[in-house]
Amino acid sequence: MDHHRPDYGRIARHVGGVPVVNEAEEFSLDLQDRVHTGSGRMTRLARSNDPAQVLVIGPSWVGDMVMAQVLFQIMRRRWPRVQIDLLAPPASSPLGERMAELRQVYTLEIPHGRLGLAARRAMAERLRPIEYDWAICLPNTFKSALIPYWLRIPVRSGFKREFRGWLLNDAHRLQRRKLPRTVDQYVSLGLPPRLPHPHFLPPPRLQVDTLARDLACKELGLPATARPVALAPGAEYGPAKRWPLRHWIRLATELVAAGHAVWLFGSPKDAPITREIAAAVPAVVDLGGRTSLLQALDLLSLAPVTVSNDSGLMHVAGAVGSRVVALYGPTSPLMTPPLSPGAQILRREISCSPCGKRECPRQHHRCMEELESGPVAAQVEQLLAASA
């Protein structure tokens, strides 16, 4: 047994240390008069008034949170008066502050990977006075569905994963072939029953705080009028997603030689990579680990073009108007592509790619090694010319 993985069967029987079998049985009686569609989706929201207050349990990954903003746009277009609140971990919740569709953002201070039942109970008590009529659980985890269940929110939507179907009463079957993109899966959770999935989705949009951006430029010694090329060489998922360091150095060298300002972006975990690039190319500005997520968001809005691995900053850059050159290898652009207008995907057609692994299982990393800097630099120049 994996001792680091929670025993969901045990938790299901004793959530918060209290048996819940009777609660589940009692709650099931409250659902008997609800009509289900052929797909199993409840129609309570469709038969009654429009949803008034919605609680969305947000994902922990930055890129996924950016994609979730598309869902919020769709919901506000469908129900202009709906009030949407977001509950998310500290790694991603700051992005909610830059989403115009949200009323309130709550941060759940629990370390990544921890169950944190006490903290979740406390958050549920904090939210109890708000009479939510709908909850949407975007993560597929068991723990993400606990707070909506404890709050007895009338409709609780999410995908039926990790033995949590009993916590939800609008449980969807995750059909990856029908909806391969993460953004489509999110949007499907917010669609009324029987409504067909949209053929075209709006791109994510994050608000830029120009005053905060000017302040960040002042603190970091950056010109507020700069138009840099942004490079984001990190990736949280694992080393396989990262374009090799030597390629980043060569790209930075070529861009500087062509007269472009180059700024490096990344989290504190990415700082060792950005430091190595800056050491090899002293003309670049190394911001790796020196900005908050929101500061990076604001500063990326100054960059006409951003080159990035398949990472959270790739999605952030596109959502603030930067033209993205996205470098893909082990991950599939069919699942988490850049959604911004004009984004360009570059990848090598290798038989073993995409493998979806954190590290190259064949130890050659050809999908990224063979993606040379020349085509990337050429794509950057093309996008710069188009944005001039």
N, C-alpha and C positions, 0 to 999 in steps of 0.2 A: 504493500500500500504506500502511496505517496503521502508522507506525514505532513507535507506542506499544503496539501489540498484539503479544504474543509470537507467534512462528512455531511453532505447536504441531506442525506436521509435522516441523520440524527438531528440536524438543525431543523428540518421540516417538522419533526415531532416535538421539538422543544425550542422554538424560537424565543430568544430572550430568557431561556430557562423555564418557560411556562408551556405546558402541553397546549397545542392549538387544534387538536382534532375536533373538539366540540365547537370551537369558533368557526372552523371551516365548514362544518356541517350546518351550523346556524346560518352562516352567510350564504350557503348554497340555496337555502329556502328563499332567500330574498331575490334569487335570480330566476326562479321558476317561471315568472310571468313575462320574461324577456324573450323577444323573438330573435331567432338566429337566422342568418342568411345561409345559403348553401355552402359558403366557404367557412362558416362557423363564426363570422363576425357579428357582434351584437348590434342591434339597430336602435338601441335606446336613444342615442344622440340624434339619430335621424328622425325618430318619431316624436321626440320632445323638442323643447326649445334649443336654440343653438348653444354650444358650450360657452359658458361665461368665464370660468377660471380653470386654467389648465396648468398642471405641474409636469414639467419635462425633466426626467432624470437624464442628465447629459453624460456623454462619454468622457473618459479620462485623457484620451489622446488629442493633441492639439488639432491635427488634421481632421479627425472625426468631428470635433466640435465646430470647425469651420463648415463642414458639410451639413451639420445639423441646422445651420442658419437657413439653408434652402427650405427645410421643413417649416421653419417659422414664417418665412415669406409666404409659402403656400397656404398656411393656416390663416394668416392675417388677410390674405386676399379672399379666402373662402368665408371667413367670419371676421369682418372688420372690427367688431367691438370686443373680440375675445381678449382676455388678459392672460398672458403667458408668463409663468415664472420658471426659472431654471435652477436646478439643484445639481451641482457638479463638484468634482474634486478640485483642489487648489491648482493643479497643473493646467487645467483647462478653463476653469470658471472665469478668470479675468476677461476672456474673450467675450463673455456675455455682456460685459459693460459696453461693448462696441456694437451691439446688435439692437437696432432701433425697434425691433418687434417685441422685445422683452420688457416686462414691467419691473421685475425684481430678479436679482441673481443671489442665490444662496450658495455658500461654499461649505462642503462637507469635509471637515478637517480629519481625514483618516489616511494614514500612510498607504501607499499603493500596495495592493495585494493583501491587505488586512481586512478581516470581516467587520470588526469594530461595532459589535451589537449595541454597546452602551451609547456610543456616540450617535448611532442611527436612531436609537430610542429617543435620545435627547432632541435630535432634530425633528423627529415626528411630533414630539410635544410642542416644539416651537411653532410648527406649521399647522397644528391642529385647529387653531381659531379661524384659519382661512378655509372657506367652504369650497374646496376644489370639486369639480364635477367630472374631471377627466385627468388621468395620469398617463403619460407615455414614457415607457422605459426604453431608452435607446440602447444601452449596453445589453448584452445577452447574458449577464451574470445573474446568479441567484440573488446575491445581496442587493442588487440595484432595485429589485422589486419589493423589498421589505417595507420601506417607508410608505409607499402608496397603499400597501396592504394594511399596515397598522393604522393608517389614516382612514381606512374604509372609504376611499375615494370610489364613487359609484361605478365608473368605468376605468379599468386599468389595462392598458394596451401594451403589448410587447411580443417578442418572438418566444416561442415555446422552446426554451433551452435550459440546461443545467437543472432539470427536475423542478422548475419553478412554475409549471403550468397552473398549480393550485393557488398560487399567489396572484395570478392574473385572471380576469374574467373576460378578456378580449384577447385571447392567445392566438397569435398568428403562426402558421407554419412557414419557416424560413425557406424560400424557394430560390436558391442561388442561381439556378439556370435561368429562371424567369427574370430575376432581378439581381444581376451579378454585381452592380455597383452599390457601394455602401450608401451613397446618397439616395438611390432609388428605394433601398430597404427602409431608410429613415422616413422618406416621404410616404411610403405605403402605410406606415403606422398612423399617420395623421389624416388619412383620407376617409371620408364617410363610406359606409357600406355601399357596395355596388358601383361606386364611382370609379371609372376607369383610370388607370395610372396615366399621368400626363406624358405626352410624347416629348415635350420640351420643358426643361426646368430652368428657372432663372439662375444665374451664377451667384455664388455667395458674395455678400457685400458686408464689409466691416467698416465702421465709421472711424475716421482719422481725426484725432484731436490735434489741430495745428498748433495750439498754444503749448501743449505738452511736447509736441515734436520740436518746437523752437527751443524749449527749455532743455530737452535732451541734447540737442545739438550744442547748446552753450555749455552744458556740463561735460560733454565728451570732446569739446573742441572741434566740432564739425561745422562746415559752412552750411547754413540753412538753405542756401540756394543751389546746393550741389545736385547733380544728376548722375549719381554713381551707378556702376554695374554692381549689383549685389550678388555675392556668392554665398551659398549655404551648404557647406561641405559635410554637415553632420546628418545623422539619422538615428532615431531612438531605437528602432526595432532591432538593429543588429549590424555588424560590420559588413555583411553581404550587400546591404543596400547602398553602401558608400562607394562612390567613385574613388578610385585609388588616389592617394596623396600626390603622386608624381604628376597625374593628369591635372589636378587642381593647380599645382605650382606652374605647370606649363601654360595653362589657360590664363592664370593671373599675369604671368609674364607677357603673354601675347597682348592681353588687353591693356596693360600699362604701356607697352611699347607703342600701341596704337593711339595713345593719348587719353585713355579713359581713366577716370577715378574708379577705384575698386574698393568696396567695403565688404569685409567678411562678417557674417552673422552666425550665431550659434548659441546654444545654452552653455552653462558651465561644464557640462559633460563633453561638449564639442570644443572647448577651449584648447586642449592640447593639439587638436588638428589645426585650428586656425592659427595657433602660435607657430607651428611648423611652416605653414604657408607664408606667414608674415616674415619669418626668419629668412626664408628663401627669396622672398620678393618684398624688400623693405618699403617699397612705395605704397603698398596696400594699407588700408586702415583696418586694424584688427578689433572688432567689436565682440568677439567670441567671449561669452560669459560676463560681459560688461553691461548688458542691458537687461531690463525686465522684459517679459513677453510683450507687454503693451508698448514699451519703448521701441522694441524691434518692429512691431506692427507699424507704428507711426513713421519710423525711419525708412522702412521698406517702401512707403508711399512715395519717397523721393526718387526711388530707383526706376528708371524706365524699363529695365530688364533685370530679372533675377534668374540665376542659374542654380538649380537645386537638385539634390537627390529626391527620391520619393519620401518626403518628410512633412512634418507639420508646417514648417516655414514656407514650403512650396505652396501650400494652400493659403496661408496667411498673405503671402506676397500677392497672389492672384486676386485675393479678395479686397486688396487696397489699391488695385489698379496697375500693379507692375506686370509687365509681360513676362511670362514664365517659360524658361527652357528646362524641362523636366527630364532627368536622367534615370532611366529604368533598367533594371537587370533582373534580380531574383523575384521581384513583385510584378503583378500583372496590372498594366494600365487599364484593363477592362474593369478592375475592381475599385481602384482609388485613383482615377485619373485627375489631373488638374482640371478644374471646372471653369476657369476664367477664360474670357474671350481672347483668342489669339495665342493661347498656350501651345507650345510645341513640345512633343514627346520625342526623345531620341533614345534609341536602344539598338542593341545588336541582336540579330536573329540567330540564337544559339539553340540547339536541339533540347538542351536541358533547362532552358529558361522559358517561363518563370517557374522556379522550384518552390518559392515561398519559404525558404529556409533562412534562419538568422545568419548562418555561416555556410559557405559553399561546401556542399557534401562531397564534391569531387576535388576540392582543394586547388582548383585552377582559377576560379573567379573570372572566367573568360567573358561572361556577359558584360562585365564592367571594365575589365582590363583591355578588351579590344575596342572599346568605345573611346577613340582617340580625341585629343583636345581640338584638333583642326576643325572638324565638322561642328563642334560646339561653338568655337569662336566665330565661325562663319554664320551660324544661326543667330548669335548675339548681334553681330554687325547688321544682319538683315533686319532684325527687330528694332534696333536702334535707329536705322534709317527710316523705318516705317513710322516710328514715334516722334521723329524730329519735327 
